[in-house]
Amino acid sequence: MTELQLRQFREAVSVFLNDYTSLTNREEAPDALEYQREVPTLDHLTKKLDERMTLFLTDKQIPSYQAYRSTLLVRLKARRNDQ
């Protein structure tokens, strides 16, 4: 991965994690039902992340990214279930 790709990768993951945190905070809020229509789903956030990654990763790098993404999602879900 080039230095530019690494910066773009970190930025994309950072945006995803910030959006994910907002999603989980809204779901746990007392008035969560009001937000239900407005809040993107985890699938939507993941799709946005995938789209962003395909802008700068090569075809050879995509499988490694997909393995990373799968691990990230498993860990996020596990962490959420532990809380």
N, C-alpha and C positions, 0 to 999 in steps of 0.2 A: 504494500500500500504506500502510495506517495505521501509526502508531508501534507499536501493539499487535501488529498482524499481522507487522511486521518483527521484533519480539522473538520472537514465536512461530515465525516462519520460521527465524531464526537458531538457536533452541533445537532445533528439529526436525532441522535439518541437522547441528548439533553432535552430537546423539544418534546420528544415522545414521553419521557419520564415526567416532565412538568405537566403535560396534558393528562397523563395517567393519574398523577397525584390529584389534579383538579377533579377528574372523573370520580375517583374513590371518595374524595371529600364531599362531593355533591351527593353521591349515593348514600352517604352516611348522615347527611344533614336531616334535621327533623322535617323540613319541607321538601324532601327529595322528590315526591310525586309531582310537584309543580315543575321541576326541572327536567322531568323524564323526557319530554319531547325535544328539549333543547340540547341535551348532553349527548355527545357522540359516544358510541359504544367502544369497547376495547377492540372489536374487529375493525371498526372504522379507523381508530388510531393506528392500528397495526398496518392497515392498508396504506394510510398516509406515509408511514415510515418506509414501507416497501417502495412506494412510488418515489420518495425522496432518495432512497439508496440507489435506485436504478439510474438516477441522473448522473452519478459519478463513479459507480463501481463498474468494473468490467464484467463480461460474461463469466470469466474464470473465477472472479471474486464472489459472485452471487451465492454459490453453494455454501461457502464459509460464512457469509453473512446470514443465510437462512438458518444454519446450525446455531449461530450466536443468538439470533432472534428467538428460536425455539427454546433455548436454554433460559434466556431472559424472561420469556413469558411464563415458563414453568416456575421459575423462582419468584416472580411477582405474584403469581396465583398462590403459591405455597405460603409466602409471607403474609398475604392477605388473609388466608385461612387460619393462620396462627394467631392473628390479632383478635 
